[in-house]
């Protein structure tokens, strides 16, 4: 279906989400932080990027800005477990231009957001 670049520093969560996405027919490329994601971005050419917001080395907001500069048409979905209030989510949504998933979320919520962004659901 689609190639998805999944960025999260929590390896267990990243692997679990990767299995959910692969089970729905997507090709999943994983990265443990924004630095790694930006290094592999040109070779994987994702249709969608799903990124955690808070990560070491390069966080999701900085990563999103750089992805936008390199590939403005890639859809980006941010995910965060940090409760920072409405202004924080508005900022992320503005940068990501696609939305925010609040952790924890379930498989139905994840796949619903992915399908909406990819225009498949």
DSSP file (Angstrom, degrees, kcal/mol; ACC not computed):
  #  RESIDUE AA STRUCTURE BP1 BP2  ACC     N-H-->O    O-->H-N    N-H-->O    O-->H-N    TCO  KAPPA ALPHA  PHI   PSI    X-CA   Y-CA   Z-CA
    1    1 A X              0   0    0      0, 0.0     2,-0.3     0, 0.0    25,-0.2   0.000 360.0 360.0 360.0 -75.5    0.0    0.0    0.0
    2    2 A X        -     0   0    0     23,-0.1    25,-2.6     2,-0.0     2,-0.6  -0.927 360.0-120.0-136.0 157.6    2.3    2.8    1.3
    3    3 A X  E     -a   27   0A   0     -2,-0.3    44,-2.8    23,-0.2    45,-1.5  -0.889  33.2-167.9 -97.2 126.6    5.8    3.3    2.6
    4    4 A X  E     -ab  28  48A   0     23,-3.0    25,-2.8    -2,-0.6     2,-0.7  -0.966  16.0-150.2-121.3 126.8    5.7    4.7    6.1
    5    5 A X  E     -ab  29  49A   0     43,-2.5    45,-2.8    -2,-0.5     2,-0.6  -0.874  18.8-162.8 -93.3 116.6    8.7    6.1    8.0
    6    6 A X  E     -ab  30  50A   0     23,-3.0    25,-2.4    -2,-0.7     2,-0.5  -0.903   6.3-172.0-108.4 119.1    8.1    5.4   11.7
    7    7 A X  E     +ab  31  51A   0     43,-3.2    45,-2.2    -2,-0.6     2,-0.3  -0.945  23.6 132.3-119.4 117.3   10.2    7.5   14.1
    8    8 A X        -     0   0    0     23,-2.0     6,-0.1    -2,-0.5    25,-0.1  -0.921  46.3-144.6-161.0 137.3   10.2    6.8   17.8
    9    9 A X  S    S+     0   0    0     -2,-0.3     2,-1.0    45,-0.3     3,-0.1   0.654  83.4  88.3 -78.1 -15.3   13.0    6.4   20.4
   10   10 A X     >  -     0   0    0      1,-0.2     4,-2.9     2,-0.1     5,-0.2  -0.742  64.6-164.6 -86.0 102.8   11.0    3.7   22.3
   11   11 A X  H  > S+     0   0    0     -2,-1.0     4,-2.6     1,-0.2     5,-0.2   0.880  84.3  50.9 -59.6 -42.3   12.0    0.5   20.6
   12   12 A X  H  > S+     0   0    0      2,-0.2     4,-2.2     1,-0.2    -1,-0.2   0.935 114.4  43.4 -62.6 -45.4    9.2   -1.6   22.0
   13   13 A X  H  > S+     0   0    0      2,-0.2     4,-2.9     1,-0.2     5,-0.3   0.920 113.2  52.3 -65.0 -43.4    6.5    0.9   20.9
   14   14 A X  H  X S+     0   0    0     -4,-2.9     4,-2.4     1,-0.2    -2,-0.2   0.913 111.5  46.5 -59.4 -44.2    8.2    1.4   17.5
   15   15 A X  H  X S+     0   0    0     -4,-2.6     4,-2.2    -5,-0.2    -1,-0.2   0.902 112.9  49.6 -66.0 -41.2    8.2   -2.3   16.8
   16   16 A X  H  X S+     0   0    0     -4,-2.2     4,-2.0    -5,-0.2    -2,-0.2   0.938 113.6  44.9 -63.8 -47.0    4.6   -2.8   18.0
   17   17 A X  H  X S+     0   0    0     -4,-2.9     4,-2.5     1,-0.2     5,-0.2   0.890 110.8  55.5 -64.0 -38.4    3.4    0.1   15.8
   18   18 A X  H  X S+     0   0    0     -4,-2.4     4,-2.7    -5,-0.3    -1,-0.2   0.898 107.1  49.4 -60.0 -41.6    5.5   -1.2   12.9
   19   19 A X  H  X S+     0   0    0     -4,-2.2     4,-2.5     2,-0.2    -1,-0.2   0.899 110.2  51.1 -65.3 -40.4    3.8   -4.6   13.2
   20   20 A X  H  X S+     0   0    0     -4,-2.0     4,-0.9     2,-0.2    -2,-0.2   0.939 114.1  43.6 -60.6 -46.8    0.3   -2.9   13.2
   21   21 A X  H ><>S+     0   0    0     -4,-2.5     5,-2.1     1,-0.2     3,-0.5   0.903 114.6  48.6 -67.9 -42.0    1.2   -0.9   10.1
   22   22 A X  H ><5S+     0   0    0     -4,-2.7     3,-1.9     1,-0.2    -1,-0.2   0.884 106.7  57.5 -64.9 -37.8    2.8   -3.9    8.3
   23   23 A X  H 3<5S+     0   0    0     -4,-2.5    -1,-0.2     1,-0.3    -2,-0.2   0.754 102.4  55.3 -63.4 -23.9   -0.2   -6.0    9.2
   24   24 A X  T <<5S-     0   0    0     -4,-0.9    -1,-0.3    -3,-0.5    -2,-0.2   0.345 130.3 -96.6 -90.1   5.4   -2.4   -3.4    7.4
   25   25 A X  T < 5S+     0   0    0     -3,-1.9     2,-0.2     1,-0.3    -3,-0.2   0.530  79.8 133.8  97.9   6.9   -0.2   -3.9    4.3
   26   26 A X      < -     0   0    0     -5,-2.1     2,-0.5   -25,-0.2    -1,-0.3  -0.604  57.0-124.4 -91.5 150.8    2.2   -1.0    4.6
   27   27 A X  E     -a    3   0A   0    -25,-2.6   -23,-3.0    -2,-0.2     2,-0.5  -0.832  33.4-156.8 -86.7 127.6    6.0   -1.1    4.1
   28   28 A X  E     -a    4   0A   0     -2,-0.5     2,-0.5   -25,-0.2   -23,-0.2  -0.926  15.8-171.1-116.4 129.0    7.5    0.2    7.3
   29   29 A X  E     -a    5   0A   0    -25,-2.8   -23,-3.0    -2,-0.5     2,-0.3  -0.978  19.4-150.0-113.7 127.5   10.9    1.8    7.7
   30   30 A X  E     +a    6   0A   0     -2,-0.5     2,-0.3   -25,-0.2   -23,-0.2  -0.748  17.5 178.7-105.2 146.2   11.9    2.4   11.3
   31   31 A X  E     -a    7   0A   0    -25,-2.4   -23,-2.0    -2,-0.3     3,-0.1  -0.994  24.2-146.1-141.3 141.5   14.2    5.1   12.8
   32   32 A X  S    S-     0   0    0     -2,-0.3     2,-0.3   -25,-0.2    24,-0.2   0.567  80.4  -1.4 -86.8  -8.2   15.0    5.6   16.5
   33   33 A X  S  > S-     0   0    0     22,-0.1     4,-2.2   -25,-0.1     5,-0.1  -0.971  80.8 -90.2-165.8 174.6   15.3    9.4   16.3
   34   34 A X  H  > S+     0   0    0     24,-1.7     4,-2.6    22,-0.4     5,-0.2   0.830 118.4  58.7 -65.0 -34.1   15.1   12.4   13.9
   35   35 A X  H  > S+     0   0    0      2,-0.2     4,-1.4     1,-0.2    -1,-0.2   0.942 110.8  41.6 -61.2 -47.9   18.8   12.3   13.0
   36   36 A X  H  > S+     0   0    0      1,-0.2     4,-1.7     2,-0.2    -2,-0.2   0.913 113.4  54.3 -65.6 -43.1   18.5    8.7   11.7
   37   37 A X  H  X S+     0   0    0     -4,-2.2     4,-1.4     1,-0.2    -2,-0.2   0.910 107.7  48.9 -58.6 -44.6   15.2    9.4   10.0
   38   38 A X  H  X S+     0   0    0     -4,-2.6     4,-0.5     1,-0.2    -1,-0.2   0.826 108.3  55.1 -67.2 -30.1   16.6   12.3    8.0
   39   39 A X  H  < S+     0   0    0     -4,-1.4     4,-0.2    -5,-0.2    -1,-0.2   0.859 116.8  35.2 -69.4 -34.9   19.6   10.2    7.0
   40   40 A X  H  X S+     0   0    0     -4,-1.7     4,-2.0    -3,-0.2     3,-0.5   0.560  92.2  94.0 -96.8  -8.4   17.4    7.5    5.5
   41   41 A X  H  X S+     0   0    0     -4,-1.4     4,-1.9     1,-0.2     5,-0.3   0.895  83.9  49.8 -52.2 -49.2   14.6    9.8    4.2
   42   42 A X  H  < S+     0   0    0     -4,-0.5    -1,-0.2     1,-0.2    -2,-0.1   0.865 113.9  45.3 -63.0 -33.6   16.0   10.1    0.6
   43   43 A X  H  4 S+     0   0    0     -3,-0.5    -1,-0.2    -4,-0.2    -2,-0.2   0.807 117.4  41.4 -81.3 -28.2   16.5    6.4    0.2
   44   44 A X  H  < S-     0   0    0     -4,-2.0    -2,-0.2    -3,-0.1    -1,-0.2   0.721  82.7-160.5 -92.7 -20.4   13.1    5.2    1.6
   45   45 A X     <  -     0   0    0     -4,-1.9   -42,-0.2    -5,-0.3    -3,-0.1   0.907  20.0-154.0  41.3  66.6   10.9    8.0    0.0
   46   46 A X        -     0   0    0     -5,-0.3   -42,-0.2     1,-0.1     3,-0.1  -0.296  25.4-150.8 -72.8 152.4    8.0    7.5    2.3
   47   47 A X  S    S+     0   0    0    -44,-2.8    28,-1.2     1,-0.3     2,-0.3   0.702  89.2  19.3 -83.9 -25.5    4.4    8.4    1.6
   48   48 A X  E     -bc   4  75A   0    -45,-1.5   -43,-2.5    26,-0.2     2,-0.5  -0.998  65.3-153.9-147.6 140.5    3.8    9.1    5.2
   49   49 A X  E     -bc   5  76A   0     26,-2.7    28,-3.1    -2,-0.3     2,-0.5  -0.975   7.0-168.6-114.7 130.7    6.0    9.9    8.2
   50   50 A X  E     +bc   6  77A   0    -45,-2.8   -43,-3.2    -2,-0.5     2,-0.4  -0.983  19.1 178.6-116.4 119.7    4.8    9.1   11.7
   51   51 A X  E     -bc   7  78A   0     26,-2.4    28,-2.4    -2,-0.5   -43,-0.2  -0.960  29.9-130.2-130.4 140.2    7.0   10.7   14.4
   52   52 A X  E     - c   0  79A   0    -45,-2.2    28,-0.2    -2,-0.4     3,-0.1  -0.455  20.4-141.8 -70.2 156.1    7.2   11.0   18.1
   53   53 A X  S    S+     0   0    0     26,-1.5     7,-2.8     1,-0.2     2,-0.8   0.899  84.2  53.4 -88.6 -47.3    7.6   14.5   19.3
   54   54 A X  S    S+     0   0    0     25,-0.3     2,-0.3     5,-0.2   -45,-0.3  -0.810  71.3 135.9 -99.5 110.0   10.0   14.0   22.3
   55   55 A X        -     0   0    0     -2,-0.8   -22,-0.1    -3,-0.1     2,-0.1  -0.976  51.1-104.3-145.8 154.2   13.1   12.1   21.3
   56   56 A X  S    S+     0   0    0     -2,-0.3     2,-2.4   -24,-0.2   -22,-0.4  -0.350  96.6  18.0 -74.5 164.1   16.9   12.5   22.0
   57   57 A X  S    S+     0   0    0    -24,-0.1     2,-0.3   -23,-0.1    -1,-0.1  -0.294 138.7  10.9  72.7 -53.1   19.3   13.8   19.4
   58   58 A X  S    S-     0   0    0     -2,-2.4   -24,-1.7     4,-0.0   -23,-0.2  -0.834  81.3-143.2-154.5 114.8   16.7   15.4   17.2
   59   59 A X     >  -     0   0    0     -2,-0.3     4,-2.4   -26,-0.1    -5,-0.2  -0.134  28.7-101.4 -77.3 174.4   13.1   15.8   18.4
   60   60 A X  H  > S+     0   0    0     -7,-2.8     4,-2.6     2,-0.2     5,-0.2   0.809 117.7  53.8 -67.6 -32.8   10.0   15.5   16.3
   61   61 A X  H  > S+     0   0    0     -8,-0.6     4,-2.2     2,-0.2    -1,-0.2   0.951 113.1  42.4 -68.7 -48.0    9.3   19.2   15.9
   62   62 A X  H  > S+     0   0    0      2,-0.2     4,-2.0     1,-0.2    -2,-0.2   0.909 115.8  50.6 -62.2 -42.5   12.8   19.8   14.6
   63   63 A X  H  X S+     0   0    0     -4,-2.4     4,-2.7     1,-0.2     5,-0.2   0.917 108.8  51.7 -61.6 -44.4   12.6   16.7   12.4
   64   64 A X  H  X S+     0   0    0     -4,-2.6     4,-2.7     1,-0.2    -1,-0.2   0.914 108.3  51.2 -60.0 -44.3    9.3   17.8   11.0
   65   65 A X  H  X S+     0   0    0     -4,-2.2     4,-1.7     1,-0.2    -1,-0.2   0.913 112.6  45.9 -59.6 -42.5   10.6   21.2   10.0
   66   66 A X  H  X S+     0   0    0     -4,-2.0     4,-1.9     2,-0.2    -2,-0.2   0.888 112.0  50.1 -71.0 -38.6   13.6   19.6    8.2
   67   67 A X  H  X S+     0   0    0     -4,-2.7     4,-3.6     1,-0.2    -2,-0.2   0.928 109.2  52.8 -62.9 -43.9   11.4   17.1    6.4
   68   68 A X  H  < S+     0   0    0     -4,-2.7    -2,-0.2     1,-0.2    -1,-0.2   0.884 109.3  49.5 -57.7 -40.0    9.1   19.9    5.3
   69   69 A X  H  < S+     0   0    0     -4,-1.7     3,-0.3    -5,-0.2    -1,-0.2   0.871 119.4  37.3 -68.0 -36.8   12.1   21.7    3.9
   70   70 A X  H  < S+     0   0    0     -4,-1.9     2,-0.3     1,-0.2    -2,-0.2   0.881 137.2  11.6 -82.0 -41.3   13.3   18.7    2.0
   71   71 A X    ><  +     0   0    0     -4,-3.6     3,-1.6    -5,-0.2    -1,-0.2  -0.694  63.8 180.0-142.3  81.2   10.0   17.2    0.9
   72   72 A X  T 3  S+     0   0    0     -3,-0.3    -4,-0.1     1,-0.3    -1,-0.1   0.672  79.3  58.2 -63.4 -17.1    7.1   19.5    1.4
   73   73 A X  T 3  S+     0   0    0      2,-0.1    -1,-0.3    -5,-0.0     2,-0.2   0.591  76.4 108.8 -91.1  -9.6    4.5   17.0    0.1
   74   74 A X  S <  S-     0   0    0     -3,-1.6     2,-0.3    -7,-0.2   -26,-0.2  -0.479  71.3-126.2 -68.0 132.5    5.1   14.2    2.5
   75   75 A X  E     -c   48   0A   0    -28,-1.2   -26,-2.7    -2,-0.2     2,-0.4  -0.617  26.9-160.9 -78.8 138.5    2.3   13.8    5.0
   76   76 A X  E     -c   49   0A   0     20,-0.8     2,-0.5    -2,-0.3    22,-0.3  -0.983  11.6-169.1-128.2 131.4    3.4   13.8    8.6
   77   77 A X  E     -c   50   0A   0    -28,-3.1   -26,-2.4    -2,-0.4     2,-0.3  -0.981  13.2-153.8-118.7 121.4    1.6   12.5   11.6
   78   78 A X  E     -cd  51 100A   0     21,-2.2    23,-2.7    -2,-0.5     2,-0.4  -0.662   7.7-166.9 -93.3 149.8    3.0   13.5   15.1
   79   79 A X  E     +cd  52 101A   0    -28,-2.4   -26,-1.5    -2,-0.3     2,-0.3  -1.000  10.9 171.3-136.3 140.2    2.4   11.4   18.2
   80   80 A X  E     - d   0 102A   0     21,-2.3    23,-3.3    -2,-0.4   -28,-0.0  -0.998  33.8-164.7-148.9 149.1    3.1   12.4   21.7
   81   81 A X        +     0   0    0     -2,-0.3     2,-0.5    21,-0.2    -1,-0.1   0.401  65.9 107.2-105.5  -3.7    2.5   11.3   25.3
   82   82 A X        -     0   0    0      1,-0.1     2,-1.2     2,-0.0     3,-0.1  -0.669  64.3-144.7 -83.2 120.1    3.3   14.7   26.7
   83   83 A X        +     0   0    0     -2,-0.5    -1,-0.1     1,-0.2    -2,-0.0  -0.707  40.2 149.5 -82.8  98.1    0.3   16.6   28.0
   84   84 A X        -     0   0    0     -2,-1.2     4,-0.4     1,-0.3     3,-0.2   0.404  51.6-109.0-114.8   1.1    1.2   20.1   27.1
   85   85 A X     >  -     0   0    0      1,-0.2     4,-1.8     2,-0.1    -1,-0.3  -0.177  43.5 -58.7  95.6 170.9   -2.1   21.8   26.5
   86   86 A X  H  > S+     0   0    0      1,-0.2     4,-2.4     2,-0.2     5,-0.2   0.844 128.7  54.8 -62.6 -38.9   -4.1   23.0   23.5
   87   87 A X  H  > S+     0   0    0      1,-0.2     4,-2.1     2,-0.2    -1,-0.2   0.888 107.3  52.1 -64.4 -36.9   -1.5   25.6   22.4
   88   88 A X  H  > S+     0   0    0     -4,-0.4     4,-2.2    -3,-0.3    -2,-0.2   0.936 111.1  46.0 -63.0 -47.2    1.1   22.8   22.2
   89   89 A X  H  X S+     0   0    0     -4,-1.8     4,-2.8     1,-0.2    -2,-0.2   0.870 109.8  54.7 -66.1 -36.0   -1.1   20.6   20.1
   90   90 A X  H  X S+     0   0    0     -4,-2.4     4,-2.2     2,-0.2    -1,-0.2   0.907 108.4  49.7 -61.9 -40.9   -2.0   23.5   17.8
   91   91 A X  H  X S+     0   0    0     -4,-2.1     4,-2.4     2,-0.2    -2,-0.2   0.939 112.4  46.4 -62.9 -47.3    1.8   24.1   17.2
   92   92 A X  H  X S+     0   0    0     -4,-2.2     4,-3.7     1,-0.2     5,-0.4   0.924 112.3  50.4 -62.3 -44.4    2.4   20.5   16.4
   93   93 A X  H  X S+     0   0    0     -4,-2.8     4,-2.6     1,-0.2    -1,-0.2   0.889 109.8  51.2 -62.7 -38.0   -0.6   20.3   14.1
   94   94 A X  H  < S+     0   0    0     -4,-2.2    -1,-0.2    -5,-0.2    -2,-0.2   0.933 116.7  40.0 -63.4 -45.1    0.6   23.5   12.3
   95   95 A X  H  < S+     0   0    0     -4,-2.4    -2,-0.2     1,-0.2    -1,-0.2   0.920 123.0  39.5 -70.0 -43.7    4.1   22.0   11.8
   96   96 A X  H  < S-     0   0    0     -4,-3.7   -20,-0.8    -5,-0.2    -2,-0.2   0.789  86.4-159.2 -78.3 -27.0    2.9   18.5   11.0
   97   97 A X  S  < S+     0   0    0     -4,-2.6    -3,-0.1    -5,-0.4    -4,-0.1   0.600  78.2  65.1  59.6  12.5    0.0   19.8    8.9
   98   98 A X  S    S-     0   0    0    -22,-0.3     2,-0.2     1,-0.3    -1,-0.1   0.573 103.2 -93.5-134.6 -24.8   -1.7   16.4    9.4
   99   99 A X        -     0   0    0    -23,-0.2   -21,-2.2    -7,-0.2     2,-0.4  -0.729  28.0 -92.4 134.1 177.1   -2.5   16.0   13.0
  100  100 A X  E     -d   78   0A   0     -2,-0.2     2,-0.5   -23,-0.2   -21,-0.2  -0.994  17.3-151.1-134.5 135.0   -1.5   14.6   16.3
  101  101 A X  E     -d   79   0A   0    -23,-2.7   -21,-2.3    -2,-0.4     2,-0.6  -0.934  18.9-139.9-103.2 128.1   -2.1   11.3   18.0
  102  102 A X  E     -d   80   0A   0     -2,-0.5   -21,-0.2   -23,-0.2     2,-0.2  -0.781  37.0 -94.9 -87.8 121.1   -2.1   11.4   21.8
  103  103 A X  S    S+     0   0    0    -23,-3.3     2,-0.1    -2,-0.6     3,-0.0  -0.535 103.5  48.3 -74.0 144.9   -0.4    8.4   23.4
  104  104 A X  S    S+     0   0    0     -2,-0.2     2,-0.3     1,-0.1    -2,-0.1   0.617  77.1 152.6 -79.6 151.2   -1.6    5.9   24.3
  105  105 A X        -     0   0    0     -2,-0.1     2,-0.2    -4,-0.1    -1,-0.1  -0.919  35.9-119.4-135.1 163.1   -3.8    5.1   21.3
  106  106 A X     >  -     0   0    0     -2,-0.3     4,-2.4     1,-0.1     5,-0.2  -0.469  30.9 -99.6-101.9 175.3   -5.2    1.9   19.9
  107  107 A X  H  > S+     0   0    0      1,-0.2     4,-2.9     2,-0.2     5,-0.3   0.870 120.6  55.1 -61.5 -39.4   -4.7    0.2   16.6
  108  108 A X  H  > S+     0   0    0      1,-0.2     4,-2.1     2,-0.2    -1,-0.2   0.911 109.7  46.7 -61.9 -42.8   -8.1    1.4   15.2
  109  109 A X  H  > S+     0   0    0      2,-0.2     4,-2.2     1,-0.2    -2,-0.2   0.929 114.4  47.6 -64.9 -46.0   -7.1    5.0   16.0
  110  110 A X  H  X S+     0   0    0     -4,-2.4     4,-2.5     1,-0.2    -2,-0.2   0.961 115.6  42.8 -60.0 -53.8   -3.7    4.6   14.4
  111  111 A X  H  X S+     0   0    0     -4,-2.9     4,-2.8     1,-0.2     5,-0.2   0.840 111.9  55.3 -66.4 -32.4   -4.9    2.9   11.2
  112  112 A X  H  X S+     0   0    0     -4,-2.1     4,-2.1    -5,-0.3    -1,-0.2   0.923 110.6  45.0 -63.0 -44.3   -7.8    5.3   10.9
  113  113 A X  H  X S+     0   0    0     -4,-2.2     4,-2.3     2,-0.2    -2,-0.2   0.907 114.4  49.2 -66.1 -41.9   -5.4    8.3   11.0
  114  114 A X  H  X S+     0   0    0     -4,-2.5     4,-2.3     1,-0.2     6,-0.2   0.939 112.2  47.5 -62.5 -47.7   -3.1    6.6    8.5
  115  115 A X  H  X>S+     0   0    0     -4,-2.8     5,-2.7     1,-0.2     6,-1.1   0.886 111.6  51.4 -62.2 -39.3   -5.9    5.8    6.1
  116  116 A X  H  <5S+     0   0    0     -4,-2.1     3,-0.5     5,-0.2    -1,-0.2   0.928 112.7  44.9 -63.1 -45.2   -7.3    9.3    6.3
  117  117 A X  H  <5S+     0   0    0     -4,-2.3    -2,-0.2     1,-0.2    -1,-0.2   0.837 116.1  45.7 -70.1 -33.0   -3.9   10.9    5.5
  118  118 A X  H  <5S-     0   0    0     -4,-2.3    -1,-0.2    -5,-0.2    -2,-0.2   0.543 110.9-120.8 -86.1  -7.0   -3.2    8.4    2.7
  119  119 A X  T  <5S+     0   0    0     -4,-0.8    -3,-0.2    -3,-0.5    -4,-0.1   0.790  82.9 112.9  73.7  27.3   -6.7    8.9    1.3
  120  120 A X      <       0   0    0     -5,-2.7    -4,-0.2    -6,-0.2    -5,-0.1   0.341 360.0 360.0-112.4   4.9   -7.5    5.2    1.6
  121  121 A X              0   0    0     -6,-1.1    -5,-0.2    -7,-0.1    -6,-0.1   0.421 360.0 360.0-149.9 360.0  -10.1    5.3    4.3
